[in-house]
Amino acid sequence: MTILAVIGFCIVLLVLAFLLPRLSRPVERGGSKVLGVGQRAGAKAPGPLGRLLQKPFSKSRKAVHKSGSAGRRGRAKTPF
């Protein structure tokens, strides 16, 4: 369920970044902030378990940043 939510958010962010690049930055930061809370909570577990629990959140944050930047990059390449 969480994976589908992250994928859906990335798709919405990609479309938003393509159509409204300036308005997509706060949305991207908000999504990153929410995932950062989960990442920090997972990191509080001791030892290797902490690294294992924070990894899905860091990968999701990376995906959010990539989809936002890809939308803005695509918008920059359009002729209009």
C-alpha positions in Angstrom: 0.0 0.0 0.0 2.8 2.4 0.9 4.6 1.6 -2.4 1.5 2.4 -4.4 1.2 5.7 -2.5 4.8 6.7 -3.3 4.4 5.7 -6.9 1.2 7.7 -7.2 2.8 10.7 -5.5 5.7 10.5 -7.9 3.4 10.5 -10.9 1.3 13.4 -9.6 4.6 15.3 -8.9 5.9 14.5 -12.4 2.8 15.9 -14.1 2.7 18.9 -11.8 6.4 19.7 -12.4 5.8 19.6 -16.1 2.7 21.8 -16.1 3.6 24.2 -13.2 7.3 24.0 -12.4 7.3 26.7 -9.8 4.4 25.2 -7.8 5.9 21.8 -7.9 8.9 22.7 -5.6 6.8 23.1 -2.4 5.0 19.9 -3.1 8.2 18.1 -3.6 9.7 19.5 -0.4 6.5 18.5 1.5 6.7 14.9 0.3 10.4 14.7 1.1 9.7 16.1 4.6 7.1 13.4 5.3 9.4 10.6 4.0 12.2 12.1 6.1 10.2 11.6 9.3 9.9 7.9 8.5 13.6 7.7 7.6 14.6 9.3 10.9 12.3 7.0 12.8 13.7 4.0 11.2 17.2 5.1 11.8 16.6 5.1 15.6 16.6 1.3 15.6 19.9 -0.1 16.8 22.7 -1.3 14.5 22.1 -2.8 11.1 18.4 -2.9 11.7 18.3 0.9 11.7 20.0 1.0 8.3 17.7 -1.6 7.0 14.6 0.2 8.2 15.6 3.6 6.9 16.5 2.4 3.4 13.0 2.3 1.9 12.3 5.8 3.0 15.6 7.1 1.5 14.9 5.3 -1.8 11.4 6.9 -1.8 12.8 10.3 -1.2 15.2 9.8 -4.1 12.4 8.8 -6.4 10.4 11.9 -5.4 13.3 14.1 -6.2 14.0 12.4 -9.5 10.4 12.6 -10.7 10.2 16.3 -9.8 13.4 17.2 -11.6 12.5 15.0 -14.6 9.2 16.9 -15.0 11.0 20.3 -14.8 13.7 19.1 -17.2 11.0 18.0 -19.7 9.3 21.3 -19.4 12.5 23.1 -20.1 13.0 21.1 -23.3 9.6 22.0 -24.8 9.5 24.8 -27.3 6.7 26.8 -25.6 
